[in-house]
Amino acid sequence: MKKNYNTQTTQSLTSEETELCREVGLFGGISLLCGIMIGSGVFYIGGIVLQRSGMSMGLALLVWIIGGLVTLMSGICYAELGAMMPKAGGSYVYLREAYGERTAFMSGFSSFILGSSGSNAALAVAFSSAVGSLFPNSEFATNLFLQKGFAIFMIVVLTAINIFGIKLGSMVQTIFLIFKMLPIFGILICGLLMGKETPNLSPIPAGDVSLAQICAMIAFGVVATMWAYEGWTNLNSIAEEIKHPKKNLPLALMISIIGVTAVYLLFNYAAFRVVPAETITQMVEGGNYYLGTAAASILFGDAGGIIVGIAMVLAIFNALNGCIMVFPRNYYAMARDGAFFKGMAKLHPTYKTPVNALVASAIVSIALVCARDLSQLTSLVAFCGIVFNGLTFYAVVRLRKKYPDMERPYKVWAYPAMIVVICLIMVGLMVNTFMEDPITSLIGLAVPAIGLGLHEFVIKKNQISVAVQEEI
């Protein structure tokens, strides 16, 4: 009997049959991930990484490479899981199969209340602030009420666009990815070709620094790059809408992560080629990390600030659209399993999009825009995601034991050592976030606990009631 159950479960998980529309190709998947991953952080996170690398440009560039490799290792875990189980819902599906419905529900509920909705809210608020920076003398630039109103408006508009089909949402994502990459590539290429500085690429920071201190700098710097590379997990959420997912999903993941790593590495090197080392030191010591902005100003004069401002607006818009597109697929997958509110499983009769999940996600995101500021939102999102990301990586180990015969078009390299390394990194990030902001971290732990209570006393009772009615 157990063998039949496992066979049926395996066939269900590996099947590419779906009620959704498979309209996202390889390039669409790449544009979705790159659009989410390359945000406004490209202009300032390099300064933070440099500071954490002891102001050594060579060590900072090495840290970007290591951060990219760690992200690629993580992406390979998702590539194995996504190609093996090409289902909507991403990490929810993997957690459900590895640990059971309770853990998966807590993850999905936390994402709905804090993680994913908080990302939408934070990006919408950041987008409004970036638009305001383009008009520094206007009332909009200083009026928080107007900025929050505009943030809400953007959430509504992009939700509406994504209700009208994954194809339209993907097309918007691709168009704005191209638009935002034009100024970024402009700064990058001009910096490499026109820069007159000769960066010191020695990986040894100045002064009497031990090997242990250098290793600590690398670890601390890599944590900063993790925020720059954030967003690569989101493609798996729309696995049921990707054409040939067993091939295209892993390929899109790896191409995107490698491509984004190259962009961050070359962009920061270009900034080092343009901005004098003394100026960089003064900026970072003064708390100004916007090396990309400084490079643009040197290259293009007064127009440089405008170019960076436009690039930041486009980058945040691109990331916001991508997040609004993918997150509701997780709630849809949960509801389809009977593990979330039933209405979330409804598809639009014409466009085959999870319309109720999209609307519900927008409502929670709008509530968070009204209730929290940008700093609070980003802290909530960070801690909430780290715990369940770590569990998702370890799910590779659990599922290899649970379904040893399941087809795996892609497999994690250097298994299981790679999984251990990634999980240790997640633990380090969690401890660091808790020490930096304990109150917000405790909120991040309280929400999954509330989700567990909701599952036991509402969702579970609902499932039992439905099962009894079906038997009758």
C-alpha positions as CSV (number, residue, x, y, z in Angstrom):
1,M,0.0,0.0,0.0
2,K,2.8,2.4,0.9
3,K,4.5,1.7,-2.5
4,N,1.3,2.7,-4.4
5,Y,1.0,5.9,-2.3
6,N,4.6,6.8,-3.1
7,T,4.2,6.1,-6.8
8,Q,1.0,8.2,-7.1
9,T,2.6,11.0,-5.1
10,T,5.8,10.9,-7.3
11,Q,3.7,11.0,-10.5
12,S,1.7,14.0,-9.2
13,L,4.8,15.9,-8.1
14,T,6.8,15.3,-11.3
15,S,3.9,15.8,-13.8
16,E,3.9,19.0,-15.9
17,E,0.1,19.0,-16.3
18,T,-1.5,22.2,-15.0
19,E,-4.6,24.4,-15.1
20,L,-2.3,27.4,-15.4
21,C,-0.9,28.7,-18.8
22,R,2.7,27.8,-19.6
23,E,3.7,31.1,-21.3
24,V,7.1,32.0,-19.7
25,G,10.1,30.8,-21.7
26,L,13.7,30.7,-20.9
27,F,14.3,34.4,-21.6
28,G,11.2,35.4,-19.6
29,G,12.5,33.4,-16.6
30,I,15.9,35.1,-16.9
31,S,14.3,38.6,-17.1
32,L,12.1,37.9,-14.1
33,L,15.0,36.9,-11.9
34,C,17.4,39.6,-13.1
35,G,14.6,42.2,-12.8
36,I,14.1,41.3,-9.1
37,M,17.8,40.7,-8.2
38,I,19.3,43.9,-9.8
39,G,17.7,46.7,-7.8
40,S,18.8,50.1,-6.5
41,G,21.4,48.3,-4.3
42,V,23.7,48.1,-7.3
43,F,24.6,51.8,-6.6
44,Y,25.4,51.6,-2.9
45,I,25.9,48.0,-1.6
46,G,29.4,48.1,-3.2
47,G,30.3,50.8,-0.7
48,I,29.1,48.6,2.3
49,V,31.0,45.6,1.0
50,L,34.2,47.7,0.6
51,Q,33.9,49.0,4.2
52,R,33.4,45.5,5.5
53,S,36.5,44.4,3.5
54,G,38.8,46.8,5.3
55,M,38.7,49.3,2.4
56,S,40.6,46.8,0.3
57,M,39.3,47.0,-3.3
58,G,40.8,43.6,-4.2
59,L,39.3,41.9,-1.2
60,A,35.9,43.6,-1.9
61,L,35.9,42.2,-5.5
62,L,36.8,38.8,-4.1
63,V,33.9,39.0,-1.7
64,W,31.5,39.8,-4.6
65,I,32.8,36.6,-6.3
66,I,32.4,34.5,-3.2
67,G,28.9,35.9,-2.6
68,G,28.0,35.0,-6.2
69,L,29.3,31.5,-5.7
70,V,27.3,31.0,-2.5
71,T,24.2,32.3,-4.3
72,L,24.9,29.9,-7.2
73,M,25.3,27.0,-4.7
74,S,21.9,27.9,-3.2
75,G,20.4,28.3,-6.7
76,I,21.5,24.8,-7.6
77,C,19.5,23.5,-4.6
78,Y,16.4,25.2,-6.0
79,A,17.3,23.9,-9.5
80,E,17.2,20.3,-8.2
81,L,13.9,20.9,-6.3
82,G,12.2,22.9,-9.1
83,A,13.2,20.5,-11.9
84,M,12.1,17.6,-9.8
85,M,8.8,19.1,-8.8
86,P,7.7,21.7,-11.4
87,K,4.7,22.9,-9.4
88,A,3.4,26.4,-8.5
89,G,4.3,27.4,-4.9
90,G,8.0,27.1,-4.9
91,S,9.4,26.6,-1.4
92,Y,5.9,25.8,0.0
93,V,5.8,22.6,-2.1
94,Y,9.3,21.6,-1.1
95,L,8.7,22.2,2.6
96,R,5.3,20.4,2.5
97,E,7.0,17.3,1.0
98,A,10.0,17.4,3.2
99,Y,8.6,18.3,6.6
100,G,4.8,18.1,6.3
101,E,1.9,20.5,6.0
102,R,2.4,22.3,9.3
103,T,5.8,23.6,8.4
104,A,4.7,24.5,4.9
105,F,1.7,26.3,6.2
106,M,3.8,28.3,8.7
107,S,6.1,29.3,5.9
108,G,3.3,30.3,3.5
109,F,1.4,32.2,6.2
110,S,4.5,34.1,7.3
111,S,5.2,34.9,3.7
112,F,1.6,36.1,3.2
113,I,1.6,38.3,6.4
114,L,5.2,39.5,6.5
115,G,7.8,38.1,4.0
116,S,6.4,38.4,0.5
117,S,3.8,41.1,1.3
118,G,6.5,43.0,3.2
119,S,8.8,42.8,0.2
120,N,6.0,44.3,-2.0
121,A,5.4,47.1,0.5
122,A,9.1,47.9,1.0
123,L,9.7,48.0,-2.8
124,A,6.6,50.2,-3.3
125,V,7.7,52.7,-0.6
126,A,11.3,52.7,-2.0
127,F,9.9,53.3,-5.5
128,S,7.9,56.4,-4.2
129,S,11.0,57.7,-2.4
130,A,13.1,57.2,-5.6
131,V,10.5,59.1,-7.7
132,G,10.6,61.8,-5.1
133,S,14.4,62.1,-5.4
134,L,14.0,63.0,-9.1
135,F,12.0,66.1,-8.0
136,P,13.8,67.3,-4.9
137,N,12.1,70.7,-4.7
138,S,8.5,69.3,-5.0
139,E,6.1,68.7,-2.2
140,F,6.0,65.0,-3.2
141,A,9.7,64.7,-2.2
142,T,9.0,65.6,1.4
143,N,5.4,64.6,1.9
144,L,5.3,61.1,3.4
145,F,1.5,60.9,3.0
146,L,1.8,61.5,-0.8
147,Q,4.6,59.0,-1.1
148,K,2.6,56.3,0.7
149,G,-0.4,57.1,-1.4
150,F,1.6,56.7,-4.6
151,A,3.1,53.4,-3.3
152,I,-0.4,52.1,-2.8
153,F,-1.4,53.2,-6.3
154,M,1.6,51.3,-7.8
155,I,0.6,48.1,-6.0
156,V,-2.9,48.4,-7.3
157,V,-1.8,49.1,-10.9
158,L,0.8,46.3,-11.1
159,T,-1.7,43.8,-9.5
160,A,-4.2,44.7,-12.2
161,I,-1.6,44.2,-14.9
162,N,-0.7,40.8,-13.5
163,I,-4.3,39.7,-13.3
164,F,-4.5,40.1,-17.1
165,G,-2.2,37.1,-17.6
166,I,1.3,35.9,-16.8
167,K,2.3,36.8,-20.4
168,L,1.5,40.5,-20.0
169,G,3.2,40.6,-16.6
170,S,6.3,38.9,-18.0
171,M,6.3,41.3,-21.0
172,V,6.3,44.3,-18.7
173,Q,9.1,42.7,-16.7
174,T,11.3,42.2,-19.8
175,I,10.7,45.7,-21.1
176,F,11.6,47.4,-17.9
177,L,14.6,45.1,-17.4
178,I,16.0,46.4,-20.7
179,F,15.2,50.0,-19.8
180,K,16.8,49.9,-16.4
181,M,19.9,48.0,-17.7
182,L,20.7,50.8,-20.2
183,P,21.9,53.4,-17.7
184,I,23.5,50.7,-15.5
185,F,25.5,49.3,-18.5
186,G,26.2,52.9,-19.6
187,I,27.9,53.7,-16.3
188,L,29.6,50.3,-16.3
189,I,31.0,50.4,-19.9
190,C,32.0,54.1,-19.7
191,G,33.7,53.5,-16.4
192,L,35.7,50.6,-17.7
193,L,36.7,52.5,-20.9
194,M,37.0,56.1,-19.6
195,G,38.1,55.6,-16.0
196,K,41.6,57.0,-15.3
197,E,42.2,55.5,-11.9
198,T,44.3,52.4,-11.3
199,P,42.7,50.4,-8.4
200,N,44.9,48.6,-6.0
201,L,43.6,45.0,-6.4
202,S,45.7,43.5,-3.6
203,P,43.4,41.3,-1.4
204,I,45.3,42.3,1.7
205,P,43.9,45.3,3.6
206,A,46.2,48.0,4.7
207,G,47.8,47.7,8.2
208,D,48.7,44.8,10.4
209,V,45.9,42.4,9.6
210,S,45.9,38.7,10.5
211,L,44.6,35.8,8.3
212,A,41.8,35.3,10.8
213,Q,40.8,38.9,10.6
214,I,40.8,38.7,6.7
215,C,38.5,35.7,6.9
216,A,36.2,37.5,9.3
217,M,36.1,40.5,6.9
218,I,35.2,38.1,4.0
219,A,32.4,36.5,5.9
220,F,31.0,39.9,7.0
221,G,31.2,41.2,3.5
222,V,29.5,38.2,2.0
223,V,26.5,38.8,4.3
224,A,26.2,42.2,2.6
225,T,26.3,40.7,-0.9
226,M,23.5,38.3,0.1
227,W,21.1,41.3,0.2
228,A,22.3,42.4,-3.3
229,Y,21.7,38.9,-4.7
230,E,18.3,38.4,-3.0
231,G,15.4,37.4,-5.2
232,W,16.8,34.4,-7.1
233,T,14.3,32.1,-5.3
234,N,11.3,33.6,-6.9
235,L,11.3,31.8,-10.3
236,N,10.2,28.5,-8.7
237,S,6.9,30.0,-7.5
238,I,5.7,30.2,-11.1
239,A,7.1,26.7,-12.1
240,E,3.7,25.7,-13.5
241,E,3.7,28.7,-15.9
242,I,7.2,28.0,-17.3
243,K,7.6,26.2,-20.7
244,H,9.6,23.0,-20.3
245,P,10.3,23.7,-16.6
246,K,12.6,20.7,-16.1
247,K,15.0,22.2,-18.6
248,N,14.3,26.0,-18.5
249,L,14.0,26.5,-14.8
250,P,17.5,25.3,-13.8
251,L,19.0,27.0,-16.8
252,A,17.3,30.3,-16.0
253,L,18.4,30.1,-12.4
254,M,22.1,29.5,-13.2
255,I,22.3,32.0,-16.1
256,S,20.6,34.7,-14.0
257,I,22.8,34.2,-11.0
258,I,26.1,34.1,-13.0
259,G,25.0,37.1,-15.1
260,V,24.0,39.2,-12.1
261,T,27.3,38.3,-10.3
262,A,29.2,39.5,-13.4
263,V,27.2,42.8,-13.4
264,Y,27.8,43.5,-9.7
265,L,31.5,42.6,-10.1
266,L,32.1,44.7,-13.2
267,F,30.0,47.6,-12.0
268,N,32.0,47.9,-8.7
269,Y,35.3,47.6,-10.6
270,A,34.1,50.4,-13.0
271,A,33.4,52.6,-10.0
272,F,36.9,51.9,-8.6
273,R,38.3,52.9,-12.1
274,V,36.4,56.2,-12.0
275,V,36.3,57.5,-8.4
276,P,39.7,58.3,-6.8
277,A,40.6,56.1,-3.9
278,E,40.9,59.1,-1.5
279,T,37.3,60.2,-2.5
280,I,36.0,56.6,-1.9
281,T,37.6,56.5,1.5
282,Q,36.1,59.9,2.5
283,M,32.7,58.8,1.2
284,V,32.5,55.5,3.0
285,E,34.0,56.9,6.3
286,G,31.3,59.6,6.1
287,G,28.5,57.1,5.7
288,N,28.0,57.8,1.9
289,Y,28.0,54.4,0.2
290,Y,26.7,55.5,-3.2
291,L,29.9,54.8,-5.2
292,G,27.8,54.2,-8.4
293,T,26.2,57.7,-8.1
294,A,29.7,59.3,-7.6
295,A,31.0,57.5,-10.7
296,A,28.0,58.7,-12.8
297,S,28.6,62.2,-11.6
298,I,32.3,62.1,-12.6
299,L,31.5,60.5,-16.0
300,F,28.5,62.6,-17.0
301,G,28.6,65.7,-14.8
302,D,25.2,67.1,-13.5
303,A,23.4,64.6,-15.8
304,G,24.9,61.7,-13.8
305,G,22.6,62.2,-10.8
306,I,19.6,62.2,-13.1
307,I,20.8,59.1,-14.9
308,V,21.2,57.3,-11.6
309,G,17.9,58.5,-10.3
310,I,16.1,57.2,-13.4
311,A,18.0,53.9,-13.2
312,M,16.9,53.5,-9.5
313,V,13.3,54.2,-10.3
314,L,13.3,51.7,-13.2
315,A,15.2,49.1,-11.1
316,I,12.7,49.2,-8.2
317,F,9.7,49.2,-10.5
318,N,11.1,46.1,-12.2
319,A,11.6,44.3,-8.9
320,L,8.2,45.3,-7.6
321,N,6.4,44.0,-10.7
322,G,8.3,40.7,-10.5
323,C,7.4,40.3,-6.8
324,I,3.8,41.1,-7.3
325,M,3.7,38.5,-10.1
326,V,5.3,35.5,-8.3
327,F,4.3,35.7,-4.6
328,P,0.5,35.0,-5.0
329,R,1.3,31.7,-6.8
330,N,2.5,30.4,-3.4
331,Y,-0.9,31.2,-1.8
332,Y,-2.7,29.7,-4.8
333,A,-0.7,26.4,-4.4
334,M,-1.6,26.3,-0.7
335,A,-5.3,26.9,-1.3
336,R,-5.4,24.3,-4.0
337,D,-4.1,21.8,-1.5
338,G,-6.8,22.8,1.0
339,A,-4.1,24.2,3.3
340,F,-5.1,27.9,3.0
341,F,-8.3,29.9,2.5
342,K,-10.3,28.2,-0.2
343,G,-11.0,31.3,-2.3
344,M,-7.3,31.8,-2.9
345,A,-7.4,28.8,-5.3
346,K,-9.7,30.6,-7.8
347,L,-8.3,31.2,-11.3
348,H,-9.5,34.0,-13.5
349,P,-11.8,32.3,-16.1
350,T,-10.2,34.0,-19.0
351,Y,-6.6,34.8,-18.1
352,K,-5.9,31.7,-15.9
353,T,-4.2,33.8,-13.2
354,P,-4.8,33.3,-9.4
355,V,-6.9,36.5,-9.2
356,N,-8.0,36.2,-5.5
357,A,-4.5,35.4,-4.4
358,L,-3.2,38.5,-6.3
359,V,-5.9,40.7,-4.8
360,A,-5.4,39.4,-1.2
361,S,-1.6,39.9,-1.6
362,A,-2.2,43.5,-2.7
363,I,-4.5,44.2,0.3
364,V,-1.9,42.9,2.9
365,S,0.9,44.8,1.1
366,I,-1.1,48.0,1.2
367,A,-1.8,47.5,4.9
368,L,1.9,47.1,5.6
369,V,2.7,50.3,3.6
370,C,0.3,52.1,5.9
371,A,1.6,50.6,9.1
372,R,5.4,50.4,8.8
373,D,8.3,52.5,7.5
374,L,11.0,51.2,5.0
375,S,13.6,50.2,7.5
376,Q,11.1,48.2,9.6
377,L,9.7,46.5,6.5
378,T,13.1,45.4,5.3
379,S,14.1,44.0,8.7
380,L,10.8,42.0,8.9
381,V,11.3,40.6,5.4
382,A,14.9,39.6,6.2
383,F,14.4,37.6,9.3
384,C,11.2,36.0,8.2
385,G,12.7,34.5,5.1
386,I,16.0,33.3,6.5
387,V,14.5,30.5,8.7
388,F,12.4,29.0,6.0
389,N,15.1,29.4,3.4
390,G,17.5,27.3,5.5
391,L,14.8,24.6,5.9
392,T,14.2,24.6,2.1
393,F,17.9,24.0,1.4
394,Y,18.0,21.1,3.9
395,A,14.8,19.8,2.1
396,V,17.2,18.5,-0.6
397,V,18.6,16.0,1.9
398,R,15.2,15.0,3.2
399,L,13.6,14.5,-0.2
400,R,16.5,12.4,-1.5
401,K,15.8,10.0,1.4
402,K,12.0,10.2,1.0
403,Y,11.9,9.9,-2.8
404,P,15.2,8.2,-3.8
405,D,13.8,7.0,-7.1
406,M,12.2,10.3,-8.2
407,E,13.6,11.7,-11.5
408,R,16.1,14.5,-10.9
409,P,17.1,16.3,-14.1
410,Y,19.6,18.4,-12.1
411,K,21.4,17.5,-8.9
412,V,23.2,19.5,-6.3
413,W,27.0,19.4,-6.8
414,A,29.3,18.2,-4.0
415,Y,26.3,16.7,-2.1
416,P,25.9,16.8,0.9
417,A,28.8,19.2,1.8
418,M,27.3,22.1,-0.2
419,I,24.0,21.8,1.7
420,V,25.9,21.9,5.0
421,V,27.8,25.1,4.0
422,I,24.6,26.8,2.8
423,C,22.7,25.9,6.0
424,L,25.5,27.2,8.2
425,I,25.4,30.5,6.2
426,M,21.7,30.8,6.9
427,V,22.2,30.2,10.6
428,G,24.9,33.0,10.6
429,L,22.5,35.4,8.9
430,M,19.7,34.6,11.4
431,V,22.0,35.2,14.4
432,N,23.3,38.4,12.9
433,T,19.8,39.7,12.2
434,F,18.6,38.8,15.7
435,M,21.5,40.6,17.3
436,E,21.0,43.7,15.1
437,D,17.2,44.0,15.6
438,P,15.8,41.7,18.3
439,I,12.4,43.2,18.5
440,T,11.7,42.8,14.8
441,S,13.2,39.3,14.8
442,L,10.8,38.3,17.6
443,I,7.9,39.6,15.5
444,G,9.3,37.4,12.7
445,L,9.2,34.4,15.0
446,A,5.7,35.2,16.4
447,V,4.0,35.2,13.0
448,P,4.9,31.6,12.2
449,A,3.7,30.6,15.7
450,I,0.4,32.4,15.0
451,G,0.3,30.5,11.7
452,L,0.7,27.2,13.5
453,G,-2.3,28.1,15.8
454,L,-4.4,29.1,12.8
455,H,-3.5,25.8,11.0
456,E,-4.4,23.6,14.0
457,F,-7.7,25.4,15.0
458,V,-9.0,26.6,11.7
459,I,-7.4,25.0,8.6
460,K,-7.2,21.5,10.1
461,K,-10.8,21.6,11.3
462,N,-11.9,22.7,7.9
463,Q,-10.1,19.8,6.3
464,I,-11.7,17.3,8.7
465,S,-15.1,18.8,8.0
466,V,-14.7,18.6,4.2
467,A,-13.4,15.0,4.6
468,V,-16.5,14.0,6.6
469,Q,-18.9,15.6,4.1
470,E,-17.2,13.7,1.3
471,E,-17.6,10.4,3.1
472,I,-21.3,11.1,3.7
